[in-house]
Amino acid sequence: MSQIHNRDAFLDNIAEKLGRPRQTEAVTRPALKYTCHKEVLADHNQDELKDVLVEYTHTALGAHAVVTNKDELTATLAKVCEKYCLDENLAEGETAAVEETVLSADQRLLELVNVDALRSDTHKIHVWDPSLGYAPNIEIAERAKVGVVFAEQALAESGTMVLYSNPAQGRAISLLPEASVFIVPKSTLVARLTQATAVLHEKAKQGERMPSCVNFISGPSSTADIELIKVVGVHGPVYATYIIIDDM
């Protein structure tokens, strides 16, 4: 609260304009008659949540879900990135263009992935570098074919990835490239939005520093506004792959 200037004067002024004393006690939350928001998938364990997530991703989101383990993560990620970077229209004898992937610098991700093993003659890897400043990182993300990020959580019910923005993982990584790849440990799978926001609520109660932005991303960009016909790739990444680490 010390960073909020003139807080008391501002609230006193509002109370005066409303013609009542200033509210100083916390509001008591009313008891809810129904708690279905906490009951959906509540009886599912992590493997069952994983199965729900994978099925929904494939059937409803137009995205892909891959299950791997820590030892195979680098090879799995390389295969996914190379698939997105491969030019299927390349004529015989033509040289493949060198495509690029921008990788989050989140330390949890870098500890799991061998960055050098992802590189090849036709595939460059750029690790997001906060020290470069805004413009150079954005320029790299704009031209990259693939962006790879580390997800805080995954919502099984809706196939949603939860991302916390931080200096090592800029928002542009998952928004500007043509394809987004989300790395998510199985242990972080939760049922739905209720559980994801509960974590944020608890962080706020404990006085922890909150992320500047929390993104909830459900598959590639799409819309069904016109005649309820779903169109993918409208205002962001055209492709999305979720890589679930089964032994984390």
Residue pairs with C-beta under 8 A, 6 or more apart in sequence:
1 7
11 22
12 22
14 22
15 21
15 22
15 23
37 192
37 194
38 194
40 157
40 191
40 192
40 194
41 48
41 49
41 52
41 156
41 157
41 191
41 192
42 191
44 52
44 156
44 191
46 186
46 187
46 189
47 186
49 156
49 189
49 190
49 191
50 67
50 156
50 186
50 189
50 244
50 246
52 156
52 157
53 65
53 154
53 155
53 156
53 159
53 189
53 242
53 244
54 65
54 67
54 244
56 156
56 157
56 158
56 159
57 63
57 64
57 65
57 159
57 219
57 242
58 64
58 65
60 159
61 159
61 218
61 219
61 220
61 240
62 219
62 220
62 222
62 230
62 232
63 159
63 219
63 220
63 239
63 240
63 241
63 242
64 239
64 240
64 241
64 242
65 241
65 242
65 243
65 244
66 76
66 80
66 241
66 242
66 243
66 244
67 244
67 246
68 76
68 243
68 244
68 245
68 246
69 245
69 246
69 247
70 112
70 245
70 247
70 248
73 112
73 113
73 183
73 243
73 245
74 112
74 113
74 114
74 117
74 118
75 117
76 243
77 113
77 118
77 148
77 181
77 183
77 243
78 117
78 118
80 146
80 181
80 241
80 243
81 101
81 118
81 123
81 145
81 146
81 148
81 181
82 120
82 123
84 145
84 146
84 178
84 179
84 239
85 99
85 101
85 122
85 123
85 145
85 146
86 96
87 96
87 97
90 96
96 122
97 122
98 121
98 122
98 123
98 124
99 122
99 123
99 124
99 145
99 146
100 123
100 124
100 125
100 126
100 140
100 143
100 144
100 145
100 146
101 118
101 123
101 124
101 125
101 126
101 144
101 145
101 146
101 147
101 148
101 177
102 126
102 127
102 128
102 140
102 141
102 144
102 146
102 147
102 148
102 173
102 177
103 109
103 113
103 115
103 118
103 125
103 126
103 127
103 128
103 148
103 173
104 127
104 128
104 148
104 149
104 150
104 168
104 169
104 173
105 127
105 128
105 129
105 130
105 168
105 169
106 149
106 150
106 166
106 168
106 169
107 168
108 150
109 148
109 149
109 150
109 183
110 127
112 183
112 245
113 183
115 125
115 127
118 125
119 125
126 140
126 144
128 137
128 168
128 169
128 170
128 173
129 136
129 137
130 137
130 167
130 168
130 170
137 170
137 172
138 172
138 176
141 147
141 170
141 172
141 173
141 175
141 176
141 177
142 172
142 176
144 176
144 177
145 177
145 178
145 179
146 177
146 178
146 179
146 180
146 181
147 172
147 173
147 174
147 175
147 176
147 177
147 179
147 180
147 181
147 237
148 173
148 181
148 183
149 163
149 169
149 173
149 174
149 180
149 181
149 182
149 183
150 169
150 182
150 183
150 184
151 161
151 162
151 163
151 182
151 183
151 184
151 188
151 242
152 162
152 163
152 164
152 188
153 161
153 162
153 184
153 188
153 189
153 190
153 195
153 196
153 199
154 160
154 161
154 162
154 182
154 184
154 188
154 189
154 190
154 242
154 244
155 161
155 162
155 190
155 191
155 192
155 193
155 195
155 196
155 216
156 189
156 190
156 191
156 192
157 191
157 192
157 193
158 192
158 193
158 218
159 218
159 219
159 242
160 193
160 216
160 217
160 218
161 182
161 184
161 215
161 216
161 217
161 218
161 242
162 196
162 214
162 215
162 216
163 169
163 171
163 174
163 182
163 214
163 215
163 217
164 211
164 213
164 214
165 171
165 211
165 212
165 213
165 214
165 215
166 211
171 213
171 215
174 180
174 182
174 215
174 217
174 237
175 236
175 237
177 237
178 237
178 238
178 239
179 237
179 238
179 239
179 240
179 241
180 217
180 220
180 237
180 239
180 240
180 241
181 240
181 241
181 243
182 217
182 240
182 241
182 242
182 243
183 243
183 245
184 242
184 243
184 244
184 245
185 244
185 245
185 248
186 244
186 245
186 246
186 247
186 248
187 248
189 244
190 196
193 216
196 216
200 210
200 214
203 210
204 210
217 240
219 240
220 232
220 233
220 236
220 237
220 238
220 239
220 240
221 232
221 233
221 234
221 235
221 236
221 237
221 238
222 230
222 231
222 232
222 233
222 234
223 230
223 231
223 234
223 235
224 230
224 231
232 238
